[in-house]
Amino acid sequence: MHINAGFAALTAAIVLAPPLPAHKDSSDFLSAEVLQLVAVIVTSTIGTAVILYFLKRFMEIRPKPEEEQLGMDLIEHAESAY
C-alpha cells in the first residue's frame, strides 16, 4: 500500500518534471529516476519481508477461519460493528 505513493511520485517526476538547465541530456535524469524507483521497490519489499518474518515468529498473522466468519471486531474488541 505505502509503496504506491513513492512509486506514483517518482513516476510523476519522470513524466512531468522539466529537465534542469545543467542537465542537457535527459537520459541522466531518467536513469536516476528509474534507479530511485527500483530502490523504492527493493527497500519496501525487504522491509515488509523482515517485518512479516518477526511478526510470524511472535503472533499469528491470519485469523482462524471461524474467527474471520464471526467478525474481527467482535474477536479483537468484544463488540460488533454491525
Steps between C-alpha positions, in 0.01 A plus 500: 500500500763755602719428202232647272562856619875482444456328167240753383710799607814377329310405186339845491844657540626304202208601281423854616823659622685714248871424462731728696715743298818338632385162368451536127486124454172371639622140499704574816187627670294206379756243610525661845123493540474138387774410749297673772190303400695176529636611838146571627378159386797311646495688831126452544517131412789426736349708781164325466665157496701574816196635686285202399774257600513636854123532529454135397748389767309667784136505391255370245466714190174353375193439716347155517216449247236483775629826652489665160144377447395628842650843433833650599339791684331253733819296547735796553273748683215286637240712320323481169529773241177405323 
